[in-house]
């Protein structure tokens, strides 16, 4: 039954392979359960209810992605958007978190409308292969940096040298390096589930050696969602003064989702001969509805997660991968102490490995054509050096048509890309720096 529904045989995968892939994706993005509410706490959203909202929105979006879109992509609240809400919208601009959630709800509704009307997929199909390659490689380097930072291999530096190597004498960092090498060795030996084995192995060593503390309890009831459920202020968001926030949320969600879906799909060989993701409206609709649900539950914009790449590299090819990930998220509501105890030195190396594997599409860049190289370069450097996927993707949308225009080759640019370029330009103009 599962084979027929998810077309496992047709895709060349098995139930076991999909389960391993789903568990791998979950373990590499499990940090979101704690980190998202921790960031939103700065906006005044209470931690306990926020954690429940994070898990439920991830469960809804990822399950929808598995059952409806049938893609191996996990969905959860975006990290960049939560920081934007907490530190910019609330912290700097002075709006309430209820109003910020109202803006996210409005953005989700708009996304749903343009997805149903197929405008969103029309825009996505206008994105050329060069930018898709830039998205994949940029995401790879971006998550590599995340992995190195969370494990402590790379830390904040000083003025003039923003980043610095971590203290390689520290045991957690040594365990991270051990985990990296262990996963590499398992992959060389072609051991199935190499990434998952590496994560669990380093976690076990961390607990046994005292690097990470075992939780005092293993099962707990989730906190009440009441304080934040349906507390969004839609009316407050629909004011002219809030236009820049809604525009920023809208553009960031659009480009993050489009870039992540295309980047992951390019790496997973899910694109068709024309470089398009078949039935792209389905994963985009899952993303749009997830954002609406997230705002109603009391958390920020949700969408496809770059850590889905770990499950794809572990062999995930169908929606069953996402179903497994979604069910594990739901279980995490009751096993939160265990989930929260998994140290960064366990899952960080897996993220670094996947970042490395996502670099391969760079070989397909047309390096003899400067109009192709410059946009790809801008996507990658702005993604990584601004620590923001949305900034990199929008930079690509602006620079690509500009390069073609300067070269007298504007006819090579699809109409949809001119629209995306205009939206991205507005994003940079109205972004509340």
Residue pairs with C-beta under 8 A, 6 or more apart in sequence:
2 8
2 15
2 320
3 9
3 15
6 18
6 70
6 318
6 319
6 320
7 70
7 318
8 14
8 15
8 18
8 318
8 320
11 317
11 318
12 317
13 315
13 316
13 317
13 318
15 320
17 192
17 314
17 315
17 316
17 317
18 72
18 315
18 316
18 317
18 318
18 320
18 321
18 324
19 320
19 324
20 192
20 193
20 196
20 314
20 315
21 72
21 311
21 312
21 314
21 315
21 316
21 317
21 321
21 324
22 311
22 316
22 320
22 321
22 322
22 323
22 324
22 325
22 327
22 328
23 196
23 324
23 325
23 328
24 193
24 195
24 196
24 199
24 310
24 311
24 314
24 316
24 350
25 72
25 74
25 305
25 307
25 308
25 310
25 311
25 314
25 316
25 321
25 322
25 325
26 74
26 324
26 325
26 328
26 329
27 196
27 199
27 200
27 342
27 346
27 347
27 350
28 195
28 199
28 307
28 310
28 311
28 347
28 350
28 351
28 354
29 74
29 76
29 305
29 307
29 308
30 332
30 339
30 342
30 347
31 150
31 344
31 347
32 54
32 58
32 76
32 77
32 79
32 305
33 51
33 54
33 55
33 58
33 329
33 332
33 336
33 339
33 340
34 51
34 339
34 340
35 79
36 50
36 51
36 54
36 76
36 77
36 79
36 82
36 299
36 300
37 45
37 47
37 48
37 50
37 51
37 53
37 54
37 299
38 47
39 79
39 82
39 83
39 86
40 50
40 82
40 85
40 86
40 97
40 299
40 300
41 47
41 50
41 86
42 86
42 87
42 90
42 91
43 85
43 86
43 89
43 90
43 91
43 97
43 100
44 90
44 96
44 97
45 97
45 228
45 298
45 299
46 227
46 228
48 222
48 223
48 224
49 223
49 224
49 225
49 226
49 227
49 228
49 229
49 298
50 228
50 298
50 299
51 222
51 223
51 336
52 222
52 223
52 224
52 225
52 297
52 333
53 225
53 228
53 229
53 294
53 297
53 298
53 299
54 76
54 77
54 299
55 222
55 329
55 330
55 332
55 333
56 225
56 293
56 297
56 333
57 75
57 76
57 77
57 290
57 293
57 294
57 297
57 299
57 302
58 74
58 75
58 76
58 77
58 302
58 326
58 329
59 326
59 327
59 329
59 330
60 75
60 289
60 290
60 293
61 74
61 75
61 76
61 286
61 287
61 289
61 290
61 293
61 294
61 302
61 303
62 73
62 74
62 75
62 76
62 322
62 323
62 325
62 326
62 329
63 322
63 323
63 326
63 327
64 75
64 286
64 289
64 290
65 71
65 73
65 74
65 75
65 283
65 286
65 304
65 319
65 322
66 319
66 320
66 321
66 322
66 323
66 325
66 326
67 319
67 323
68 282
68 285
68 286
69 279
69 282
69 283
69 285
69 286
69 319
70 282
70 318
70 319
71 270
71 282
71 283
71 318
71 319
71 322
72 268
72 308
72 311
72 312
72 316
72 317
72 318
72 319
72 321
72 322
73 260
73 261
73 264
73 283
73 304
73 305
73 308
73 322
74 304
74 305
74 307
74 308
74 311
74 322
74 325
74 326
75 286
75 287
75 290
75 302
75 303
75 304
75 305
75 322
76 302
76 305
76 329
77 294
77 299
77 300
77 301
77 302
78 252
78 253
78 256
78 300
78 301
78 302
78 303
80 252
80 256
80 387
80 388
80 389
80 390
81 104
81 249
81 252
81 253
81 256
81 300
81 301
82 299
82 300
82 301
84 248
84 249
84 252
85 97
85 100
85 104
85 300
88 432
89 95
89 100
89 103
89 245
89 432
90 96
90 97
90 100
92 432
93 245
93 432
95 236
95 242
95 245
96 233
96 236
98 231
98 232
98 233
98 236
99 232
99 233
99 236
99 237
99 242
100 237
100 245
100 300
101 231
101 232
101 233
101 295
101 298
101 299
101 300
102 232
102 233
102 234
102 235
102 236
102 237
102 238
102 295
103 237
103 242
103 245
103 246
103 249
104 232
104 249
104 291
104 294
104 295
104 300
104 301
105 232
105 234
105 237
105 291
105 292
105 295
105 296
106 234
106 237
106 238
106 246
107 246
107 249
107 250
107 253
107 291
107 301
108 288
108 289
108 290
108 291
108 292
108 294
108 295
108 301
109 292
110 250
111 120
111 250
111 253
111 254
111 284
111 287
111 288
111 291
112 285
112 288
112 289
112 292
114 120
115 121
115 281
115 284
115 285
115 288
116 281
116 285
118 281
120 254
120 258
120 281
120 284
121 280
121 281
121 284
122 416
123 254
123 258
123 416
123 419
123 420
124 258
124 261
124 262
124 276
124 277
124 280
124 284
124 416
125 276
125 280
125 414
125 416
126 414
126 415
126 416
126 417
126 419
126 420
127 258
127 262
127 416
127 417
127 420
128 275
128 400
128 414
128 417
129 275
129 364
130 365
130 366
130 372
130 375
130 376
130 400
131 375
131 376
131 379
131 396
131 397
131 400
132 262
132 263
132 266
132 271
132 275
132 361
133 266
133 361
133 362
133 364
133 365
133 376
134 365
134 375
134 376
134 377
134 378
134 379
134 380
134 392
134 396
135 259
135 260
135 262
135 263
135 266
135 379
135 393
135 396
136 262
136 263
136 264
136 266
136 267
136 358
136 361
137 358
137 359
137 361
137 362
137 376
137 380
138 259
138 263
138 379
138 380
138 383
138 384
138 389
138 392
138 393
139 259
139 260
139 263
139 264
139 306
139 309
139 358
139 383
139 389
140 267
140 309
140 354
140 355
140 356
140 357
140 358
140 359
141 355
141 359
141 380
141 383
141 384
142 306
142 355
142 383
142 384
142 387
142 389
142 392
143 306
143 307
143 309
143 351
143 352
143 354
143 355
143 358
144 351
144 352
144 355
144 356
145 154
145 355
145 384
145 387
146 351
147 348
147 349
147 350
147 351
147 352
147 355
148 154
148 348
148 352
149 155
150 344
150 347
150 348
150 351
151 166
151 172
151 173
151 176
151 344
151 345
151 348
151 349
151 352
152 166
152 167
152 170
152 172
152 173
152 176
152 344
152 345
153 165
153 166
153 168
153 173
153 176
153 177
153 348
154 163
154 164
154 165
154 166
155 163
155 164
155 165
155 166
156 162
156 163
156 164
157 163
157 164
158 164
166 173
167 173
168 174
168 177
171 209
171 211
172 206
172 211
172 343
172 344
172 345
173 345
175 202
175 205
175 206
175 209
175 211
175 345
175 346
176 202
176 344
176 345
176 348
176 349
177 349
178 202
178 205
179 198
179 199
179 201
179 202
179 345
179 346
179 348
179 349
179 350
180 349
180 352
180 353
182 198
182 201
182 202
182 349
183 194
183 195
183 197
183 198
183 349
183 350
183 353
184 353
186 194
186 197
186 198
187 194
187 353
191 197
192 315
193 314
194 314
195 310
195 313
195 314
195 350
195 353
195 354
196 314
198 349
198 350
198 353
199 342
199 346
199 347
199 349
199 350
200 346
202 343
202 345
202 346
202 349
203 212
203 342
203 343
203 346
205 211
206 212
206 343
206 345
206 346
207 213
207 214
207 341
211 343
211 345
212 341
212 342
212 343
212 345
212 346
213 341
214 341
215 337
215 338
215 340
215 341
216 337
217 337
218 335
218 337
218 338
219 334
219 335
219 337
220 334
220 335
220 336
220 337
221 334
222 333
222 334
222 336
225 297
225 298
227 298
228 297
228 298
228 299
229 296
229 297
229 298
230 296
230 298
231 298
232 295
232 296
232 298
236 242
237 245
237 246
243 430
244 430
244 431
244 432
245 432
247 426
247 427
247 430
248 427
248 430
248 431
248 432
249 301
251 390
251 394
251 423
251 424
251 426
251 427
252 301
252 390
252 427
253 287
253 291
253 301
253 303
254 423
255 389
255 390
255 393
255 394
255 397
255 424
256 303
256 389
256 390
256 393
257 284
257 287
257 303
257 304
258 284
258 393
259 389
259 392
259 393
260 303
260 304
260 305
260 306
260 389
261 277
261 280
261 283
261 284
261 304
262 271
262 277
263 306
263 358
264 270
264 304
264 306
264 308
264 309
264 312
265 271
265 277
266 361
267 309
267 312
267 357
267 358
267 360
267 361
268 312
268 317
270 277
270 278
271 277
272 278
277 283
283 304
287 302
287 303
287 304
290 302
290 303
291 301
291 302
291 303
293 302
294 300
294 301
294 302
306 389
307 351
307 354
308 316
309 354
309 357
309 358
310 350
310 351
310 353
310 354
311 321
311 325
312 321
313 353
313 354
313 357
332 339
365 372
365 373
365 376
366 372
366 373
367 373
370 403
370 407
371 400
371 403
371 404
371 406
371 407
371 409
372 403
374 399
374 403
375 396
375 399
375 400
375 403
376 396
378 392
378 395
378 396
378 399
379 392
379 393
379 395
379 396
380 392
381 392
382 388
382 391
382 392
382 395
383 389
383 391
383 392
383 393
384 392
386 392
390 427
394 423
394 424
394 427
394 428
395 424
397 417
397 420
397 421
397 423
397 424
398 421
398 424
398 425
398 428
400 413
400 417
400 421
401 410
401 413
401 417
401 418
401 421
402 421
404 410
404 412
404 413
405 413
